[in-house]
Amino acid sequence: MAIPHYKHTVATRFMEYVQVDTQSDPNSETQPSTEKQKDLSRKLVLDLLAIGIKDAHLDEHGYVYATIPATVDKKVPVLCFCSHVDTAPDCSGTNVKPILHENYDGQDIVLPDDNTVIISTKDHPYLKERIGDDIITASGLTLLGADDKAGVAIIMDMATYLIQHPEVPHGDIRILFTPDEEIGRGVAAVDMQHLGADFGYTLDGGERGHLEGETFSADAAIVTFHGVSAHPGYAKGKMQSAIKAAADFVAMLPKDNWCPESTEGMEGFVHPTSISGLLEKATVQLIVRDFDTKKLSLYAQRLTEMANTIMAQYPGLTADVQIKEQYRNMKEVLDLHPHVMAYAEEAYLRAGLQPYRMSIRGGTDGSRLSFMGLPCPNIFTGEMGIHSKQEYVSVQDMEKATEICVHLAQIYAEKA
Ligand SMILES: [Zn+2]
């Protein structure tokens, strides 16, 4: 055991943090998107100061930075542990009432404030692996916010342990709590210079043992159709409807391949996320995803060919396809620094867990951080059923993740 006789603080911290409403808002232009996220961030600064971390502070963009000072003199790479304070806009995060189900017995969990909300072992088979653990759920009216307050609480628990145990050898450790991860803007205003870390780990994964070092590469595509307008009473031979062109374009998209509904594992897809328009101009927005970045340009080419086909059917109508880069597969960066994953695997093993390298069919704050110069895979937290009223987390999973973070800090010091 890396951390014998330690009374973990992770569960009590977690139960406090989830009660603070930190929902982010994709329709807001401010940074952070909602002021209320700072309610938790301010509390985290106070908690960090209370532990004895002197430089903890919240900046004007909503980021919390703090340093656990090195306990060794030799030069050790600066590690960053990162998690996000916001919760998903998909489900209410107001008045979250966390419930601790001690020594979980393997039965379906019926939530008291709405007994139609049932966390069943059929829908959540991972629960069966957690029999005997202490499980925390919400009460049926809201999400829980384990995504990612589990990560926040784990990092706070690690900080508590390391400050109480200066005999544990480690270099400088930077803590970063971000806002707005759920709306894809988590690292938009992070000050990398100020952060000053060499390698990072996000705490935002699910099942115990999972270690995520690969994400999608992601582009957005905007396909715009410019129609030819005319008075409908006198439009014969003149009018070309952008609305019909856009609808035909969407109808051309496959439904049994190359789409989220039909792909899994390492398969990529394109996915229309919005359609809007008038006679003169209609726009289809899509997301384009694959683990292999090279394939994104092939997908863009295929979309352009489809738009050209539509153009040929509507003489006088024009179409254009615009591609915007969103994020890239972190594996491209991590492969240049193989020790980042290898040390994490060693930390899992020292904590008695078999590590499983997983790929995320999505992105993380770490995808962007990796390309901003901070190679940053994702460690599990136990958060499950996320973005829903059925969200839950195992206390023992969170404690295990704390232990892994402590091991990681030690491993970097040993190998330096
Ligand atoms: Zn998350």
Residues whose N, C-alpha, C, O or C-beta is under 5 A from the ligand:
A	BS01	ZN	D147 D148 D204
